Amino acid sequence: MNLLRRLPGSQPQPPGMERKVFRMLPSALMAGTVLPGLYAVIVRAFPDPGTAEEIARQIQLTDFLVLGTILFHWALVLTVAIFCVIVILMKGPTYVADPYELPDADQPRDSDP
């Protein structure tokens, strides 16, 4: 069962910058995850001098900031990926699912109440 029919004469557009950006997303996702994680590791390995309570508070605050940064970055990368997919699909060939034939008339018809 073929749900969509390709519109005759439709031509896909050539790929643009969206494909380059889409290919860069995995490395951007990895970099945006690893770099804040390294910061958390450094804070744990070399804590500021202080009491055990101050060090624990500093590590906990750093963990919250790193987690928030990573989650924000993932949401940003997902948003850009969705944008790229939409642009790639829109540049593809045109499909028609359910054509609606318009009546050919010189004047509008009276609407039925």
Residue pairs with C-beta under 8 A, 6 or more apart in sequence:
3 97
4 95
4 96
4 97
5 95
5 96
5 97
6 93
6 94
6 95
6 96
7 93
7 94
7 95
7 96
10 93
10 94
11 93
12 91
12 92
12 93
13 91
14 91
15 88
15 91
16 87
16 91
18 83
18 84
18 87
18 88
18 91
19 84
19 88
21 80
21 84
22 81
22 84
22 85
22 88
25 77
25 80
25 81
25 84
28 77
29 73
29 74
29 77
32 70
32 73
32 74
32 76
32 77
33 70
33 73
33 74
36 65
36 66
36 69
36 70
36 73
37 66
37 70
39 62
39 66
40 62
40 63
40 66
43 58
43 59
43 62
44 59
44 62
47 55
47 58
47 59
48 54
48 55
48 58
50 58
103 109
